[in-house]
């Protein structure tokens, strides 16, 4: 995939809605850099549909990725790849894992921020923009939306670049 956008040292945050093209765009940013590339996957295969979704994501990747599956310790996983380019897909699935495990969200986010600050290689983070729709009807969904919004704001504040993907098109926000 060719595009005028490239990953840069530090953190690049790629946000978008469901099926917006954010993962494909983020993968292109990372693979434009010299490897080896590390793909930190945060999804859990709860059911057949999710297993199929994960399988499609894996099959669509170009060869050369090392995949690391992480449910909770994203900060620890970010320390392992050294200075090679890393893609985290996705922050909001990781946040779901943290919340469902009844972990301290603020502590997990602080650990993530510290791990990102310590990285020397390019890091591309993917997240679902969930705050643009209706207000969820239940408390857990509202808490998730609020935590995700705060997480994205905190990461965007220190990121080198921020993109919003819409209809497969990356829009540079920062």
N, C-alpha and C positions, 0 to 999 in steps of 0.2 A: 504494500500500500504506500503510495507516495502522497505526501501532503507537505504544506509549508511549515508545519509545526514540528518541533523536535524537543525531546526531553533535555533537561539541563541538570547540572549538579544540584543537589538538594532535593526538595520535594516538589513534585507536580501532582496536583489534585484534579481528578477528572470526575465530575458529577453529571448525573443525568437521570432521566426517568427510565422505567422499564422499556427495554427494546429500543433505547435511544442510540445505540452504537458506542456506548462508553467503553465497554471492554475491548472491542475491536480496535478502537482508536488508541486506548492505553497500551495494548499489546504492540501496536505499530510504533508508538513512541519508544518503547523499550527495545524492540528488535532493530531499530535504526541505530542503536548503540552497539559497540563491540561487546560480545558475550564474555563469559557465560551469563545467561539470564536465569533469574530465579523467580518462579511464580508462586507466591504465597496465597493459597486458596483457603478461604474461610467457610465455605459452604458445607453443610451436613446433608447427607442423602437420607432424608426422613422418609421418603416414599419413592415409588417407581418413577413418578413424574420428575422428581428432583434428581434421581439417579440418571435419567435420560438427559436432563438439562446439563448436568455436569459432564456427561459423556460427550455431548455435542460441543461443549466449550473445549474439552480436551482434544477432540478430533480436529477442530478448526485451527488449533495452534500450529505454527510452523515448527519443524524439528529444532531441537537445541535447548529446550527449556528443562530446568530441573524444578519439579513441583514439590512443594512442601505444604502439607495439609496442617492447618492450625485452627483450632477451635477457640482457645482462650488466650494463650500466651503469645500474642502478636509481637509484643516488645521483645521477647526472647528470640522469636524467629527472625526478627529484623537484624539481630546482632550476628547471626550465623553466616550470612553470605559474604562477609568481607566488604570489599568496595565495588563488587559487580552490580550491575543494574538489577533492581528488584521491582516487581509488580505485586501489589496487594489487591486482590479482588475477592471480596469487597469489604469495605469498612462497615457497612450497615448489616451485613450478615454476621460479622464479628461482633458488632454491638448487640445483635439479637442473642448470640451465644452467651455473651457476658450477662445480659439481663436475665435470660432463662436459667443460668447457673446461679443466679442470685448473688453475683459478685458486686463489688463496689465499683460502680461505673466511673466515678471521679478518679479513683485510684488507677483503674485500668487505662483511662485516657491520659493521665499524667505519666504513667509508665510508657505509653505509646509515644507521647511527645518527647520524652527523654531519649528513647531509642532512636527516633527520627533525627533528633539533634546530634546524636553521636555518629550517625552514618556518614560516610564520606562519598559513597557512590550515589548515582541517581536512583531515586525512589519514586515510583508512580503509584498513587493511591486511587482506587476507584470507589465511588460511593453512590448510593441511590438518593436522588433528591426526592424526599417524601413530603416536604412541607408545602407543596404547591396545590394540593387538592383540598378536599373537604376536611373538616375537623372530625377525627375519628370518634365513634360513639362510645368506645370503652376506655377505661383509665389506662390499661396497659399499652394500648395502641397510641394514646395521646402521650404517655411518658416516653415511648419509643421515638415518636416523631420529634419530641422536644429534645431528647438526648442526641438524636441524629443531627438536628439543626445546630445545636451547640458544638458538637464534635466537628462538624464541617466548618463552622465559623472559626473555631480555634485553629484548625489545621490550615485553613485558607489564610489566616493572618500571618503565618510564618512561611507559607509555601512560596517557592520561587515563581511558580506559575499555577494558574487555576483555569480549567476549561469547563464549560457546560456543553454537553452534547444534546442536540435536538434534531430528531429525524435523520440521524446519521451524520449530522454536521457538527464539527467542533467549533465552539465559539470561545475565543480567548477572553476571559474575564479579567485576568491579572497576568 
